[in-house]
Structure formats: C-alpha cells, structure tokens
Amino acid sequence: MEEKLWYLKQANLFEQLSPEELARVESRSRVQVFPRKGIVYLPNDSGHSVFLLTSGRIRLYHVTSEGKETVLTFIEPGEIFGELSLFGQAQREEFAEAMEKSTIVRIPGDEMQQLMTDRPQIVLQVTRLMGLRRQRMERRLKALLFRSNRDRLVYLLLELGAKYGKTCPEGLNLGIRLSHQDMASMIGSTRETVTVLLGELQYARSLIVKRRQIILTNLEQLANVLDEVTPEVERLIENSARRAQQSTTPQQQPFAKRRIPE
C-alpha cells in the first residue's frame, strides 16, 4: 500500500493532488511487475485503465498484416500510457511490451476521469503529453518518407542521442539498449540492412558499435547526411561543439543546419 502511494507521489502528473485524493487513487490502483518482453496489453484488449510507469521502459508498437513491427514510441519512468481510454477508446489499438523489467501502476479509467474533472490542470498535462508523442511520431514519419535507409537510420540515431544520450570519453553513448531489429522496426527496414549500415558508419568513424550499445563519435558528420534536423538535435550538436572548444583552439564555427520547426 505504501509502495503504491510512493510511486504516485513521484509522478509529476499527481504532484498537486491532496493527500485525500492520492489516498483515493492509491486505494483503487494496482502495482504490476513485468519481466523483459512481458506484454502489458494487446490490441483489442479492454481500454478501461491508464498505466503509470514507475521503473523500466515500455515500447508501444503495431504489427502489420505481414507480421512486421512498427515502433510508435518508448515510455519512460514517470510517464503515463494507455491514456486514449480517457477519451473514448474502448479497446487498445497497439501492443505495449516491457523492454526491461518494469513496474507499472494500473489506474482505473473512471478514477482518472474523476481527477480530470476535479483538477483541470491534469487535463492540460495529459493533452500536452499526447501532443508531444504525436509530434515525435509525425517527425519520424516525415523522416521515413522519400529517404534512403541510411538517412532514416542516421535520423533515428540522432533523435535517440538527443533524448537518451550520455556523454562519455569516446563521444555520446545513446543510453538506450536497442537491438538491430528494434532499430529496423523504427525506420521501416530490415535487421540485415541496419547491421550493414551501422558497419559502414563505424568504418567512416561516425560511431562505435558495441554489444547492444552505440556511441556516436562525430555528431556533426552524422547530421551532415541529412537536409534538416530537429531543434533537439541542433542543440545536442551545439553543446557537443562547445565542449570540444574547451579543449581545442582555434575556435570552431558553430553548427548551422536548416532545422525542423518546433
């Protein structure tokens, strides 16, 4: 019981709730732990709950009639998912699968709807979350159109670097472990093609491939493959250039690339 309450208190979405409201939500919620590759829900499952991820990572994806997976997005700790049930979706439309051991709080949909009635700011937060996810998916869809597999992969690597990247002595560690098949599912390609392209990029010294780990060693070289980058990627490259300037002279020119509007 105390565990559920702690999880709810850590979520930004619930930080303004009163102790009484938190206790009410906690009393009706259920904590579940899923192993790696555990299925949280399937298409056509009942959509009467909302999920809060407290640890681990969840991926949402579709499977085409030909059996190909298309990754929609990743869910990080502190985020809710399955929120479309709050807006009339009676059944799930996608798969939700744990990428690693994950802990989830399942909150009844009617309880969330009551909170949204009592606390209008929660409606704004949920709507904003949905908008940001849609924006990311639309950007990825645009990146897939009329681009080569190489360009799609580079776009994905930079996108992941901007969101999850961690600086390391060799460059920027992506900070998220994905298989070649995972990446292929995100760019509409095949595992074999992704493996070959990563090998080519490593040969060009743009990155280093380790066991389910990728380090981007030359962000600007990767970005130059694309005709435009997102604002997040542009900031990532500028920050990387500033760090490089601290240890080199003369001054380097700032990165300039047409970017995708925010």
C-alpha positions as CSV (number, residue, x, y, z in Angstrom):
1,M,0.0,0.0,0.0
2,E,2.7,2.4,1.0
3,E,4.6,1.4,-2.2
4,K,1.8,2.5,-4.5
5,L,1.5,5.8,-2.7
6,W,5.2,6.4,-3.1
7,Y,5.0,5.7,-6.8
8,L,2.1,8.1,-7.2
9,K,3.8,10.9,-5.3
10,Q,6.8,10.6,-7.6
11,A,4.8,11.2,-10.8
12,N,4.7,14.9,-11.9
13,L,1.1,14.3,-13.1
14,F,-0.1,13.8,-9.5
15,E,2.2,16.2,-7.6
16,Q,-0.6,18.7,-6.9
17,L,-3.1,16.2,-5.6
18,S,-4.2,16.5,-2.0
19,P,-3.4,13.6,0.5
20,E,-7.0,12.6,0.3
21,E,-7.0,12.4,-3.5
22,L,-3.8,10.5,-3.5
23,A,-5.2,8.0,-1.0
24,R,-8.3,7.5,-3.1
25,V,-6.3,6.9,-6.3
26,E,-3.9,4.5,-4.3
27,S,-6.8,2.5,-2.9
28,R,-8.1,1.7,-6.4
29,S,-4.8,1.2,-8.2
30,R,-2.7,-2.0,-8.6
31,V,1.0,-2.4,-8.9
32,Q,2.3,-4.9,-11.5
33,V,5.8,-6.0,-12.4
34,F,6.6,-7.2,-15.9
35,P,9.7,-9.1,-17.0
36,R,11.7,-8.2,-20.1
37,K,9.4,-8.8,-23.1
38,G,6.4,-9.1,-20.9
39,I,3.2,-8.0,-22.6
40,V,1.3,-5.2,-20.7
41,Y,-1.6,-5.2,-23.2
42,L,-2.5,-6.4,-26.7
43,P,-4.7,-4.9,-29.5
44,N,-8.4,-5.3,-28.8
45,D,-7.8,-5.6,-25.0
46,S,-10.2,-3.6,-22.9
47,G,-9.2,0.0,-22.5
48,H,-10.6,0.8,-19.1
49,S,-7.3,1.6,-17.3
50,V,-4.4,4.1,-17.5
51,F,-0.9,3.0,-16.7
52,L,1.9,4.8,-14.9
53,L,5.4,3.5,-15.5
54,T,7.5,3.8,-12.3
55,S,10.6,1.9,-13.4
56,G,11.9,0.2,-16.6
57,R,10.9,1.1,-20.1
58,I,7.9,0.2,-22.3
59,R,7.6,0.2,-26.0
60,L,4.4,0.7,-27.9
61,Y,4.2,-0.8,-31.4
62,H,1.9,-2.0,-34.2
63,V,2.3,-5.3,-36.1
64,T,1.3,-5.2,-39.8
65,S,-0.7,-7.8,-41.6
66,E,2.6,-9.1,-43.0
67,G,3.9,-9.5,-39.5
68,K,6.3,-6.5,-39.5
69,E,6.6,-4.4,-36.3
70,T,6.5,-0.6,-36.3
71,V,7.6,1.0,-33.1
72,L,5.4,4.0,-32.1
73,T,7.2,5.3,-29.1
74,F,9.1,4.4,-25.8
75,I,7.6,5.1,-22.4
76,E,9.9,6.3,-19.7
77,P,9.5,6.2,-15.9
78,G,7.1,8.9,-14.6
79,E,5.0,8.8,-17.9
80,I,1.5,7.5,-18.3
81,F,0.4,5.5,-21.3
82,G,-2.9,3.9,-22.5
83,E,-4.4,7.4,-21.9
84,L,-6.6,7.2,-25.0
85,S,-9.0,5.2,-22.9
86,L,-9.8,8.5,-21.2
87,F,-11.1,10.0,-24.5
88,G,-13.5,7.2,-25.5
89,Q,-11.2,4.5,-26.9
90,A,-12.9,1.3,-25.7
91,Q,-10.2,-1.1,-26.9
92,R,-6.4,-0.9,-27.3
93,E,-5.0,-0.5,-30.8
94,E,-1.3,-1.3,-30.2
95,F,1.0,-3.6,-28.3
96,A,2.6,-2.5,-25.1
97,E,5.7,-4.5,-24.1
98,A,8.3,-4.2,-21.4
99,M,11.8,-3.7,-22.9
100,E,13.3,-4.5,-19.5
101,K,12.0,-5.4,-16.1
102,S,9.3,-2.8,-15.5
103,T,7.0,-1.7,-12.7
104,I,3.6,-0.3,-13.6
105,V,0.7,1.2,-11.6
106,R,-2.6,0.4,-13.2
107,I,-5.2,3.2,-12.5
108,P,-8.9,2.7,-13.3
109,G,-10.0,4.9,-16.1
110,D,-13.0,6.2,-14.2
111,E,-10.8,7.3,-11.4
112,M,-8.6,9.3,-13.8
113,Q,-11.6,10.9,-15.3
114,Q,-12.8,12.0,-11.9
115,L,-9.4,13.5,-11.2
116,M,-9.6,15.3,-14.6
117,T,-13.0,16.7,-13.6
118,D,-11.7,17.8,-10.2
119,R,-8.3,19.0,-11.4
120,P,-8.4,20.7,-14.9
121,Q,-4.6,21.1,-14.9
122,I,-4.4,17.3,-15.2
123,V,-6.4,17.5,-18.4
124,L,-3.8,20.0,-19.7
125,Q,-0.9,17.8,-18.8
126,V,-2.4,14.7,-20.4
127,T,-3.3,16.6,-23.5
128,R,0.2,18.1,-23.7
129,L,1.7,14.6,-23.3
130,M,-0.4,13.3,-26.2
131,G,0.6,16.2,-28.3
132,L,4.3,15.7,-27.7
133,R,4.0,12.0,-28.6
134,R,2.1,12.8,-31.7
135,Q,4.7,15.3,-32.7
136,R,7.5,12.8,-32.3
137,M,5.7,10.2,-34.4
138,E,4.9,12.7,-37.1
139,R,8.6,13.8,-37.3
140,R,9.6,10.1,-37.6
141,L,7.0,9.5,-40.3
142,K,8.3,12.5,-42.2
143,A,11.8,11.2,-41.8
144,L,10.8,7.9,-43.3
145,L,9.2,9.4,-46.4
146,F,11.4,9.7,-49.5
147,R,14.6,9.0,-47.6
148,S,17.1,6.2,-48.0
149,N,17.6,3.6,-45.3
150,R,20.9,5.2,-44.4
151,D,19.3,8.6,-43.9
152,R,16.5,7.1,-41.8
153,L,19.0,5.3,-39.6
154,V,21.1,8.5,-39.1
155,Y,17.9,10.4,-38.2
156,L,17.0,7.8,-35.7
157,L,20.4,7.7,-34.1
158,L,20.5,11.5,-33.7
159,E,16.9,11.5,-32.3
160,L,17.9,8.9,-29.7
161,G,21.1,10.7,-28.9
162,A,19.2,13.9,-28.2
163,K,16.7,12.1,-25.9
164,Y,18.8,9.5,-24.2
165,G,22.4,10.3,-24.9
166,K,25.1,10.4,-22.2
167,T,28.5,11.9,-22.7
168,C,31.4,9.5,-22.4
169,P,35.1,9.7,-23.3
170,E,34.5,8.3,-26.8
171,G,31.6,10.6,-27.6
172,L,27.9,10.3,-26.9
173,N,26.6,7.0,-25.6
174,L,23.0,6.5,-26.8
175,G,22.0,5.5,-23.3
176,I,19.3,3.1,-24.5
177,R,20.0,-0.6,-25.5
178,L,18.3,-1.5,-28.8
179,S,18.8,-4.5,-31.0
180,H,19.4,-4.1,-34.7
181,Q,15.8,-5.5,-35.1
182,D,14.5,-2.8,-32.8
183,M,16.0,-0.1,-34.9
184,A,14.9,-1.7,-38.1
185,S,11.3,-1.7,-36.7
186,M,11.6,2.0,-36.0
187,I,12.7,3.0,-39.5
188,G,10.8,0.5,-41.7
189,S,13.8,-1.5,-42.7
190,T,15.3,-4.9,-42.0
191,R,17.7,-6.2,-39.4
192,E,20.3,-7.1,-42.0
193,T,20.2,-3.7,-43.6
194,V,20.6,-1.9,-40.2
195,T,23.6,-4.2,-39.4
196,V,25.3,-3.3,-42.7
197,L,24.6,0.4,-42.4
198,L,26.0,0.5,-38.8
199,G,29.1,-1.2,-40.1
200,E,29.5,1.5,-42.8
201,L,29.0,4.3,-40.3
202,Q,31.5,2.7,-38.0
203,Y,34.0,2.4,-40.8
204,A,33.5,6.1,-41.5
205,R,34.3,6.8,-37.8
206,S,30.9,8.3,-37.2
207,L,30.1,5.9,-34.4
208,I,31.3,2.8,-32.5
209,V,29.2,-0.3,-32.2
210,K,29.5,-2.5,-29.2
211,R,27.2,-5.2,-27.8
212,R,23.7,-3.6,-27.9
213,Q,25.5,-0.3,-27.3
214,I,26.2,2.5,-29.8
215,I,28.5,5.5,-29.2
216,L,28.2,8.5,-31.6
217,T,31.7,9.8,-32.1
218,N,31.0,12.5,-34.7
219,L,27.6,14.2,-34.4
220,E,28.2,16.9,-37.0
221,Q,29.4,14.3,-39.6
222,L,26.2,12.4,-39.0
223,A,24.0,15.5,-39.2
224,N,25.5,16.5,-42.5
225,V,24.0,13.4,-44.0
226,L,20.5,15.0,-43.5
227,D,19.0,18.0,-45.1
228,E,17.4,19.2,-41.8
229,V,17.5,18.3,-38.1
230,T,15.1,18.8,-35.2
231,P,15.7,21.6,-32.7
232,E,16.7,19.0,-30.1
233,V,19.4,17.6,-32.3
234,E,20.7,21.0,-33.2
235,R,21.1,21.8,-29.5
236,L,22.8,18.5,-29.0
237,I,25.4,19.2,-31.7
238,E,25.9,22.8,-30.5
239,N,26.5,21.6,-26.9
240,S,29.0,19.0,-28.2
241,A,30.8,21.7,-30.2
242,R,31.1,23.9,-27.1
243,R,32.6,21.0,-25.1
244,A,35.1,20.4,-27.9
245,Q,36.0,24.1,-28.0
246,Q,37.0,24.0,-24.3
247,S,39.9,21.7,-25.3
248,T,40.8,22.9,-28.8
249,T,42.0,26.2,-30.5
250,P,41.4,28.0,-32.8
251,Q,37.6,28.5,-32.3
252,Q,35.3,26.1,-34.3
253,Q,32.5,27.5,-36.3
254,P,29.0,26.9,-34.8
255,F,26.9,24.2,-36.4
256,A,24.3,25.5,-38.8
257,K,21.7,23.4,-40.5
258,R,18.1,24.0,-41.5
259,R,16.0,22.6,-38.8
260,I,12.5,21.2,-38.4
261,P,10.3,23.8,-36.8
262,E,9.3,23.2,-33.2
